[in-house]
């Protein structure tokens, strides 16, 4: 099988869709150029079942540890062969999901995170704090290996503009940990201005969705940008903007897949 010259990754918050919206999300996601899709805010629901089954039936590699009742998690969908990657997060493990793919330069690890949101209650604060602390303890250093960690982190960078009093030090500390551990904010390596992936009803913007690349992978980072269309289109697909990361690494193990939008009639296509 031939390789492709880049191995791009898209993170997209599904917002736990009902079946009708999941069908529209499927149409959009199947047309995206990125071979790896990290889908956050999944659930054990009919809409996520539809996405999992349609992608799987079309030959995609689908990694989806099902969250328990009332919980949310991550699904990774790939047109490349993947191997399960143990992230080591024991608390809410369905929110930290990883895969490894083969490239010309060795294994590329992709880790998707869906960090719990919270309100002002102590129980929700503690839940989020515990998950973030465990991630900091068990996720590998960014000083070694080719790795991208991305998803909906529900945290802001310390210099975020505007500044919101609601966020606490432990949340900013999680963002800072990536730099201390040897990772680089993929978006910030190319852009200095304010851009938001979620906008509240009052028009307040938040950059919740992030992608961090390990130091050995930084030289292969071609770009990183938000894709606002799913959030801003008239019949919007989700309440978050997507985030795409372009990596100049050659993926060597494509799968033979069909179009999941027309799985029963699509001709085989090699990506």
Secondary structure, DSSP 8 states (H G I E B T S, - for coil): ---BS---EEEEE--S--HHHHHHHHHHHHH-S-SEEEEEEE-SSHHHHHHHHHHHHTT-EEE-----TT--EEEEEESB--EEE-----TTGGGEEEEEEEETTEEEEEEEEE-----SSHHHHHHHHHHHHHHHHHS--TTSSEEEEEEE-----TT-SS--TT--HHHHHHHHHHHHTTEEETTTTT--S---SEE-TTS-EE--EEEEEEHHHHTTEEEEEEE-HHHHSTT-S-SS-EEEEEE---B--B-EE--GGGTTT---EE-
